[in-house]
Amino acid sequence: MAMILDAFLGNFKEMLTKMAEEEVGMLLGVPEEIEKLGRTVGYIQCLLSDAETKQTEGSANSKSIERWLLELKDAMYDADDIIDLCQIKAEERSERHGSSSSKFGCGISMLSCLRNPVFAHKIGTQIKELNSRLNEIYKRKSTLGLIELPAVVGQSNVIRHHSDFNKKTDPSVVLGDIVGDKIEEDTTMLVDLLITDEGLRESVNAVAIVGMPGIGKTTLAKKVFNDPEIQREFPLKIWVCVSEYLKEVELLKCVIREAGGDHGFAEQRSELVPKLASLVQNRKFFLVLDDVWPESQEVWNGLLREAMIGGARGSRLLVTTRSESVARFFQATTTHHVQKLSDDDSWSLLAKQKKCDGLPLAIIAIGGVLRGREKDIREWQIISESTLWSIVPGNHYFPQAFYLSYEDLPSHLKQCFIFCSLYPEDFEFDKIELVYSWLAEGFLCDEGDLSFYEKGVKYYKELVWRSLLEVDKSSYDQDRCKMHDLLRSFAGEKRMSDSLIMGGRELVPWTSEPSLKLRRLSIENSTVDLSLDFFEKEKSLRTLLLITNSMNELPSNALLSLSHLRILELSNSNISRLSDSFGELMQLRYLNVSGTNLKTLPNSIGNLRKSSFTFMIFSYTTTVHRIIYSSLEDLGTLSLHSVLRLRNLEKVTDINVAKEANLNEKAHLKELWFFYDPYRGRQVSKSIEEKKAREDVLNALSPPPTLEMFHIINYYGDQLPNWLHVGANLLKLKCLRYLRILYCDCFSQLPPLGLLPNLDYLQIEDAKSVVRIGREFLFDDSQDQTKTKASHSPILPFSQLNKLVFIRMSSWVEWLWDERHPAMPKLKKLYLWKCPKLSSLPKGLSCHATSLETLEIKAHGQLKSVEDLRSVKELFVHESSNLERISNLPNLSFIQIVNCPNLKILENLKLEKTDTYRHRLTVLQEKSPQVDPPIKRSPVKHELGSQ
């Protein structure tokens, strides 16, 4: 809990710094309060590490510490509300008068909202009260026995045991536990090299250790550093980790300390260099510069050389780096490349970890911890000997590996992980939706060049990488995942008492003391009838989740009480109406109404543009009329973020309504869904006028150039929209990566989708009128084929396409693509399912799709051969009754054939066994067992008769 607050306090402290820079305190009439608040927050941050340790180890006063932390978090939520209120007022003023050049928070000047003296006085008073409140919290540290430790923002309990601070100066290694003969051989070789003076060019010569991250460069260097021969040869040994962010003054101080000196109060390079020079003068030294990046390679020539050139002849420099260029820059006399551990050594090392009690999920969890460590025994030994293994957990259902895995998380990931436990068991998360939920809660901090969204995706991927979220492997770009029910229960144990789940298998009673406020409420699959009194009492709610809930409507005026609400999640609930007070939710940042019974949104939705900093809307309804017809106009006033789903678009007939939606101006829109009613489509499929009206509407709904994913379903026009059909328009969709065209019966020609510059996934399904796919699919003939008008530079069609899927193309007869038109150089997976009339694969596929590795062909009644696909490694052929030949696939490693009765020839399939792949030929017949015939080396010719 404490380290979750660490992230919260860090973000708030950064905000206070910006306020101080803008001299906000002067405008508030409390000139000293901002700085005082910043100092108090800093003091409290230094207590959190000790509070976390005492809580984890179950100290005598852990309950009192938990209460102290709850009060602190409650105060920080109130502080966040103050900042949010200023943000909203600043945005309102910015809309009326324009923003100033001084930026606050997410681009709006704090000064702009404080010109109003009444509002400034109100905020100033709240800040004074907050200061007094935090000061009282801080004063209780002595009673709780908390001591101040250096704040290490964003790090975990486990990480702090081996933080970068220790790595910079600590060359120790547990020598007896390193496995494998190779490291011993490498150590001996390097030691012999370093203690030999023959042929040295300069008084200080360098040796470099080069290798990829995590391969053991530092471990090898530490083995060398601690070798007895090195100890005897060099009277002065210095170890320093050179971070790419380390300032030169701090590095000089570090080297002086390692050399046994004292830098005193010196803070200038001009003072520190002479001190270091005097320490090494005429002494033979061995200096290890660990983890040198190209950005920091000047550390020797530009900094340390000046001070250390006076050392005795024979002094040596050992550099570890990921980069060959760094080794060359140091003019290393020898460059040693570290190789990976053998399989035997790797398993020998892993076999020493026996603390998971054979539980697969515990092993996966601890594997997520080990994955982030250097592959040396010291890193793993720290985990093995962690005190967290000896702690008796409060709930014996949870393996201790869970506790260690959780404590290893940085603070910003802890809060994201715990937030996921608010959702129902077995809930399927969408990556984009989850990221924007975290953003709405304030879990994502601004960092460097990454946007908030990019930061959230990074957090998501790290939780997946640590095996704390289970990704759906069939999903595109790992964008769907679940949380294992045991991990969800464990995360629920870590939730603070400001969060409540009702319904499902859990019923957590809310027994909060009056001084503590409920901030998050999740009601799942429940008939709980919440009264207006409940919402009026819990008016500090930030998150309200009503997923799959049977409630038809929130109590009248309930939303008026929830002025601090940031997340309103109503997906798949029975909610059918939102009151007009919906538009008063000025802090709302996330809304999901997918799968509900809503038929209209209140007119006040337009008011939410003032709070649109991270606002999302999901229109995903079944019987909608007004939400589409009038809300398309309302969308023009909203700043949409991430995903927009629009159903029943066939009901929109007025092109002006579509234009007023202003979709092309929604710069933050990432994903767009268009749904049409298939039954309505069949009724009007012969009406030329109505078809034309729908096509005009669709043309007017052009998306912004920032769109990344687009789905169009059940559209019945004769051609796709012009922004997908005209080459010049396609080039503008430079961010589009994912495109699905499903159940669109009427158009007969595919547009030149090859011109989409970054498309990497394309699925076309049930395009029943398409008979022929030719070069018009690759480029626009009207635009000089493969050149743009602007630059006349060549465009390689489908230059980034990775996966191509055709499904149920019932009329498709011919695919024309010849060797004259290069395309799809990065295509790896091709799926052709249920295209019964397609008789052959195009020549261009074998000539130009040279990265193709997986080919799946199912239910192709007319296809006779699969040939000359030199890069294909996996081939699946099912239900292809006329297939006769499979030949010339020299890199094939796996083939599966199901119910292809006329297949007679398998020729030139180079199926060879290696150490890393299990190559096999599997021939399956319907209702027959799997057969693994002997594999012959290429050239191979198998004659297969019908069985």
Secondary structure, DSSP 8 states (H G I E B T S, - for coil): -HHHHHHHHHHHHHHHHHHHHTTHHHHHT-TTHHHHHHHHHHHHHHHHHHHHHHHHTT-TTHHHHHHHHHHHHHHHHHHHHHHHHHHHHHHHHHHHH---SS-BTTTB-SGGGSSSHHHHHHHHHHHHHHHHHHHHHHHTHHHHT-------TT--HHHHTT-HHHHHH-----GGG---SHHHHHHHHHHHHHT--TT--SSEEEEEEE--TTSSHHHHHHHHHT-HHHHHH-SEEEEEE--TT--HHHHHHHHHHHTT---TT--SHHHHHHHHHHHHTT--EEEEEEEE-GGGGGGIIIIIHHHHTTS-TTEEEEEEES-HHHHHHTT-SEEEE-----HHHHHHHHTT---STT-HHHHHHHHHHHHTS-SSHHHHHHHHT-GGGGS--SSTTS-HHHHHHHHTS-HHHHHHHHHHTTS-TT--EEHHHHHHHHHHHT----BTTB-HHHHHHHHHHHHHHTTSSEE-TTSGGG-EEE--HHHHHHHHHHS-TTEEEEETTEE------TTS---EEEEES------HHHHHHTTT--EEE-TT----B--TTHHHH-TT--EEE-TTS---B--GGGGG-TT--EEE-TTS------GGGGGGGGGTTS-------SS-SHHHHHHHHHGGGS--EEEEEE--GGG---HHHHHHT-GGG-TEEEEEEEE--HHHHHHHTT-HHHHHHHHHHHHH----TT--EEEEES--SSS--HHHHSHHHHHH-TT--EEEEES--S--S---GGG-TT--EEEEE--TT--EE-GGGTSBGGGTBTB-TTT--B--TTTT--EEEEE--TT--EE---TTS---TT--EEEEES-TT-----HHHHHH-TT--EEEEES-TT--EEE--TT--EEEEES-TT--EEEEETT--EEEEES-TT--EEEEE-----SS---EEEEE-TTS--B------SS-EEE----
